[in-house]
Each structure stands twice: as structure tokens, then as C-alpha cells.
Amino acid sequence: MGGDHGPEVVVAGAALALERRPDTRFILYGEQAAVEPVLERFPQLRAASTFHHCDFSVRMDDKPSQALRQGRYKSSMWRTIDAVKTGEADVAVSAGNTGALMAMAKFCLRTMANIERPAIAAIWPTLKGESIVLDVGATIGADAQQLIDFSMMGGAMARTLFGLERPTVGLLNIGVEEVKGQDEIREAGRLLKETPLPGIDYHGFVEGDDLGQGTVDVVVTEGFTGNIALKTAEGTARQIAAYLRAAMSRTWLARAGYVLAKSAFDRLRDKMDPRKVNGGVFLGLNGIVIKSHGGADAEGIAAALDLAHTMARTGLREKIEADLASYHRRISEEAASVSESIVP
Amino acid sequence: MGGDHGPEVVVAGAALALERRPDTRFILYGEQAAVEPVLERFPQLRAASTFHHCDFSVRMDDKPSQALRQGRYKSSMWRTIDAVKTGEADVAVSAGNTGALMAMAKFCLRTMANIERPAIAAIWPTLKGESIVLDVGATIGADAQQLIDFSMMGGAMARTLFGLERPTVGLLNIGVEEVKGQDEIREAGRLLKETPLPGIDYHGFVEGDDLGQGTVDVVVTEGFTGNIALKTAEGTARQIAAYLRAAMSRTWLARAGYVLAKSAFDRLRDKMDPRKVNGGVFLGLNGIVIKSHGGADAEGIAAALDLAHTMARTGLREKIEADLASYHRRISEEAASVSESIVP
């Protein structure tokens, strides 16, 4: 029911995703009167889906607390998340209200053991391929331990998604020197150097321009800065696309050149297409939830569903849990050996 | 002496700026052996300049405290700033070490009355023209009053630079609703609504993608976020330029199209040229200091000098002082009238 276009686009996106990955099965939640007519147009999707009617839908402008109060247990959003909790579904995907989705996901799935706060991870296209950036807006601020948790979770995601053995992780900062940045970032950097994490290589600090260059596989930051960086990059890409369109339609020669180079422009558009990397992954909860852009079209929804399929296949959640367990076991062993050496 | 290329590029940039604005006069500080040979190649610049030899230069990797300790009074950087303090120069321009320049500028010029902390303002190219964004890295964090100070200083800069009567000002946030963001941002937003500032129109919150769209004339944020946003945008622009180059050289047709549309591509390159908007303006000190990109070439240095010329001509510093005085007079009048109404 969520997103700017509702079932019209969400159902069409699911049909597209099913064509590409025919082993996917869908459980759809929504208002029958809105979903059924669209679903009828896609007989293959209909055959691969179970549909559950829900009277109540969270609106895009509901406050998280309000959505939780009114929509708990009964809204299509809640029931989608709950299907992950009960094990009926592997991943929950929604194009709805981000704040409400995060509030419900936290309430329903709870955070993983040893994780204080969840993060939203975005896939960032770079000159070298793709990176993972987190947190892009789950919560404001993060202390050193939370930044370390994000590093571990982002690292696990990079291993499952990109098939890397030891992804590189950088902390987003305003300079690469050790003296730069807030206390929390410097402390996290110090700890990451001292105690290597399972399955990642800590690179050090990275700056804003390293994001697009793909300097590291995983960029870690707190949610406010991550959200501003993500939207600034999206805005800059749109701005340059507008410059390019204006330049290419200005003279006859430019228009002729555009026609000749059309396949190159199509390729460029494809590279810059934000729909191709649609989907913010909620990490740190007992279950994976993916948030699609509210403005996504069917192609964008399908991209978020492709991502969900990959996450489920590769067992992202289990990998994160294993990393966390091994890290905290080692930390407590070290603490034990320290206290032993203190006790005479 | 500063920047990645030293006097070679700084002097050549000054010569370029002089051609464009022949009424400019330069006072140059640096090591004679490095500066003199370059200056000799530009007789017109030489005639329009006074040169002062300095034994000591701040290095690009000196820590601010170290630069201040070793270079105070005698370094070329210090003496450049001091020329503004004594009134010999209207504006100081340097391509050197940013941290050292800010530390020396604060120490030498001191902050303006009623201003606690300086900010660095950047000029941001947008779809509508240009905006001013501050702080892009002078200090980390800002309380509500400091964000209000930044709004006033940015507003004064937009009036002098863009010739606007009442520039619009927005606070950078992760959503436009009043409940979003850190306490300091929400508090600043509340205060800006309650007590209108002289010479600006407060717009409300803006998000990262509003930067490139030019939603407001002045975007206000604290230095960490501002720096990340600025570098993310620069990195994204470079990334897309690389995509475009790759796409246009891939096939014969694309290359032929590129040749036909060359003037359009040149126009686009011009639009995206970071050298055209080179120069971070230090605001809130008793004197204007402009920091050029360390990697700037002669064209970039000339852009920073053009900006310096405009700032001096339009009396930016006096405008900021007048705004601050009028704001604080009103604030204390209001406080007085409140205490009168309390005293029976």
C-alpha cells in the first residue's frame, strides 16, 4: 500500500522481479479493493503469491509513534514485518513511510543480541562498482561502539552481496588524519585499529569524495551525516543530468551529436539510474527489512525485490549474527584474561 | 607559498585576475628565491604588486597548533592575514593549509563582537545559479545561536555577492518536518521563525538534495556535515564526468557524436568546472580571509581572487557587522522590555 503510487507500482514491480527470479514467492498485504484489480493483470505473479487483506494502511505522512499506535498488529506494514518474525517470509519489503517502517520493525523484530541500534544501509554506485554506506538515516548520532557495530554489519553485507572475502571498511570523516573529527569517530578508529574485526579490513578515515570513488567497500557514519551525504549525491546527479539535457538540446549540432551518441547516453543514463540501486537495508534487527524509495516506479520496486532475494539466498542475517557472536566472545575472553592477570 | 603547486600557480593566478580586474593591487608574501623568478615573468603584475620576503612558510601538513607556534608573526601566511588587520589589505587569500590558516586568522583577527565562532562559506553551483553554504568545515558542531549567527553572516554574503535584497535561508536537515533533526537544529528553526533576522527570509529546513536544486540562497549547517556534503557533491560530479568520458569514447558513433556536440560538452564542462567557484570565505572574523583549494591551478587561484575583489568592493564585513549590531540591539531591547514588564 506504500509509496507515492501504491499497489499499482508495487504489484507491477513484483511481477517484474518474478520474471527475473522465478523461484521467488510473494506474500502480499494490503487493501483488497486496491490490490486485487492490479494483481489480476499479472496471472503469473498471482500464482506465485498469497494475498492477505488488511483494513488499515499506514499513511506516508503519519508520525512513527502514531503509525505504531494505530497500525500495530493490523496494518499491512506491520503484518509484512511480522511475516519475517514468524518465519513465513525471508525478507520484508515496503515502499511506505520510512519512520513508521523503522519504528514497527524495531518493535516487532527487536534488535539483535549485542546490538543497541539498527542502521539503514544503502548501496552506493562508485567508479569501481558498488559500496555499502551506513547509517543513512535510522538514527541521529552514534557512539564509538555503535560505529563498530555498523562496521561489522556493513562488512557482513558486503561479503554476502559482493562476494568479497574481507571487504575494506572506512569511517566517514572530514580528514584522513587521526586528529580529525568528533571524539566518537576518533575513538572508533582507535578501537578498530587495536582490535581487528572478524571478516573486515579496517582502512581508516575516508572523506566525502571517497564515496563516489569507491575507496572502500563499506563506509560507516552516523545517520544524520549519512542521510545528508546520500541526498546530496542524488541531488548532484540530478543536477548534472539537467545540465547535460540542456547542453544537448541547445544547438542543431549538439542535437545531431546526441542522436549519433545515443547508445552512449543510454549507457550513461543506465549508470546514473537511481532505480537500479533502490533499497535501504535495515540492519541489526532479528530479520531483514528493505525500504524502497517512496517515489520508485515498477523498475525500482523490482530492484528492491532483487536485493531482498539476494539477501535471503546468501543468509545475510546469519552472517551478521555469527560475526557479532565471534567478536563479543573474543572481547569477553580478552576481558577475562585481563582480570585474571590482575587477580594475583 | 601554499597549495600543491606554490608560487608557480599562485603568481600566475594573480596575473590572470589582474587582467580581468585591472584596479586590483597585490601585496605578496613569500620566499624571495621562490617567488621572484615567477613574478619576473609577469611585468604587469609586478608593477601592481608589493613583495615582502618571508623566511618561514607553513607546510601543507603542519598541524594548526604547530603552524601557529612556529609561524606566528613571521610566516608568509601570518603576514598575509596581518595585512588585513592593519588595513593594508582588504582581503587575505591563501591556497595553504586550511587548519593553519583558520587558526592564524582566528588568533590574528579575532572573532567579531557577538560572534562566538567563525564559519567557512562555500559558493555552491545550483540549477538556479549559485547558493552559499556554511559552515563547510571551520569547526565541528554548532549550537542554535551559532546556527543563527551563520544564517545572518550567510545572508549578508548573499546580499553582497548576488545583489539580493532578502536572500532565503534554509537549515540543512534530514527532513522538512519540524520534529526532524538534532535539538540544536530544531531550536534554531524555532528561533528563526519567532524572531525574524534583519535582511533574510527564513525558509525552513532543507535536505541534501535541495543543495543542487538551489531551493534557497543560503544553506546553514554545522561544519562536519557541511564538509561531508561539499566533498560528496564534488566527488559525485567527478564520478559522473568519468562515466561520461568513458561512455563517449566507447564506440565510433559515440566519438563522432562527441565531435558534433563538442561545444555542448564544453559548455557542460564549464558548468561543472570546480575552478570557477573556488574559494572558501572565512566569516565571523574582523577581516575577510579566503581559502583557495590547495589543488587549484592558475584559473582557480584567479577565481578566488575575483571573489576577494567582489567582497572588498561590496563591503561584506561592514554589512555583517551592521546586521549583527541591529539584531543584538533588538534582542537586548526585547529583553529590557520583558524585564520592565516584570518589574512592577
Interface residues (C-beta under 8 A of the other chain):
Chain A: K63 T126 L127 G137 I140 G141 L172 I174 V179 G181 Q182 E207 G208 D209 D210 L211 G212 Q213 T221 G223 F224 T225 N227 I228 A229 L230 K231 T232 A233 E234 G235 T236 A237 R238 Q239 I240 A242 Y243 L244 A247 M248 R250 T251 L253 A254 A256 G257 Y258 V259 L260 A261 K262 S263 A264 F265 R267 L268 K271 M272
Chain B: K63 T126 L127 G137 I140 G141 L172 I174 V179 G181 Q182 E207 G208 D209 D210 L211 G212 Q213 T221 G223 F224 T225 N227 I228 A229 L230 K231 T232 A233 E234 G235 T236 A237 R238 Q239 I240 A242 Y243 L244 A247 M248 R250 T251 L253 A254 A256 G257 Y258 V259 L260 A261 K262 S263 A264 F265 R267 L268 K271 M272
